[in-house]
Amino acid sequence: MPGKYFPKWRTILKWVFVLVVIGLAAEAGRLLHLRINARTNAQAVRGRGPIPYTVTVREIIHAPDGTTRVSREITEAVRSDGSIVYRNSTSKGSGRGLYFSSGLHLSTDEIHNTKTTMMNANPDPASSLRDPTSKCLNSLAGKPFTSPPETLLGEETIAGYRTVKITRDIITEWHALDYGCALVKDRWDFSSTEFTEKELVALVGGEPDATLFDVPANYREVPPSESIWGPKKERRFCNEDTEKFLQMMDEDYKRRAVKPQ
């Protein structure tokens, strides 16, 4: 009698084996699909490039006695290759900080026609730009833009632009979501009666004016100490700690200075 049922058991076992194989194949397919999706998503993140724009804001200082004054105007311009320029303009002068995606970094003094040029051996422009898809909390490199991370307070419309409002410590910022997270407003609260704020002057999408990234050929190369504090023989009110700090900056400059070709 046992032999009578053996073919049936063999058939059952065969179908069990087939079902197991089908199940394993389905699971393998699912895992492969997940891996492909993960790889595709990672490539999509890496593939997100900088959004070019130019934004200018005006900084206003609110003193404890209730008075206000305009401190400076700041222009930030971002190119699609990740290069960034910051230009500060005050009543006493102006200067720029240029950070090229190649790693080249220049600081200029537009009053004295000087420049300080250094090279970053490991440029990482993605870490210097915010990612709009993360509500501007992360960099394009996929990590929090600040440490500790900022807190999202919501979305607001500022001067007609869709922005996210984020905060950390005493700083609150508004970044334009449709313009590469351009900073269009901020506020620094030093006390209940003393704070600074930046208000939007202009925001333009697209590649910035090329002249913002140009440095005139007649600009004289100087070390950071002279760029910040002026020639040593002309320095006043420079204490010992400041001198040590300037010396440290100059030593770093010597290591990273761009050598003449």
VENRAVEN-V929724 format. One record per pair of residues at least 24 apart in sequence whose C-alpha atoms are under 8 Angstrom apart, sorted by the first residue. I is the first residue (numbers start at 1). J is the second residue. D is the distance in Angstrom with one decimal. If there is no record, write none. Layout:
# VENRAVEN-V929724
I J D
I J D
This chain:
# VENRAVEN-V929724
45 140 7.7
45 142 7.5
46 140 7.7
46 141 7.3
48 140 7.2
49 80 6.9
49 81 7.7
49 82 7.8
49 140 7.6
50 78 7.6
50 79 7.2
50 80 5.2
50 81 6.8
50 82 5.7
50 126 7.8
50 129 7.2
50 140 7.8
50 180 6.9
51 78 7.3
51 79 7.3
51 80 5.8
51 179 6.6
51 180 4.9
51 206 7.6
52 77 7.4
52 78 5.0
52 79 4.7
52 80 5.0
52 179 7.5
52 180 7.0
52 205 6.3
52 206 5.0
52 207 5.2
52 208 7.0
53 77 5.8
53 78 5.5
53 79 7.0
53 179 6.5
53 180 7.3
53 182 7.5
53 203 7.3
53 204 5.7
53 205 4.3
53 206 5.1
53 207 6.1
53 208 6.1
54 78 6.5
54 202 8.0
54 203 5.8
54 204 5.3
54 205 6.4
54 206 7.7
54 207 7.8
54 208 5.8
55 182 6.7
55 183 7.4
55 184 7.3
55 200 7.9
55 201 7.7
55 202 5.7
55 203 4.4
55 204 6.4
56 184 7.9
56 200 6.4
56 201 5.4
56 202 5.2
56 203 6.5
57 184 6.7
57 185 7.4
57 198 5.8
57 199 5.3
57 200 4.5
57 201 5.1
57 202 7.0
58 198 5.2
58 199 5.3
58 200 6.5
58 201 6.5
59 196 6.9
59 197 5.7
59 198 4.3
59 199 6.6
60 196 5.6
60 197 5.4
60 198 6.2
60 199 7.9
61 195 6.4
61 196 4.5
61 197 6.7
62 193 7.7
62 194 5.6
62 195 5.3
62 196 5.7
63 193 7.0
63 194 5.1
63 195 7.0
64 193 4.8
64 194 4.9
65 193 7.7
66 193 7.5
77 208 6.0
77 212 7.9
78 207 7.4
78 208 6.8
79 207 5.7
79 208 6.4
80 207 6.9
82 125 5.5
82 126 7.1
82 129 7.8
83 125 7.1
85 212 7.1
85 213 6.8
98 213 6.9
101 125 5.7
108 215 8.0
108 227 7.8
109 227 7.0
113 218 7.4
113 219 4.8
113 220 6.4
114 219 4.7
114 220 4.5
114 221 5.8
114 222 6.5
114 227 7.3
115 219 6.1
115 220 6.0
115 221 5.0
115 222 6.0
115 227 7.3
116 221 5.6
116 222 5.5
116 223 5.9
116 224 6.4
116 227 7.1
117 221 7.3
117 257 6.0
117 258 6.2
118 253 6.6
118 256 5.1
118 257 4.3
118 258 5.4
119 256 5.4
119 257 6.3
119 258 6.1
120 256 7.1
130 180 7.0
130 181 6.0
131 180 7.0
131 181 7.0
132 177 5.5
132 178 7.4
132 180 6.0
132 181 5.8
135 164 6.5
135 177 7.2
136 164 7.4
136 175 7.2
136 177 7.4
136 181 5.9
137 166 7.9
158 184 7.7
159 200 7.7
179 205 6.4
223 250 5.9
223 253 6.8
224 249 6.3
224 250 5.9
224 253 7.2
225 249 7.0
225 250 6.4
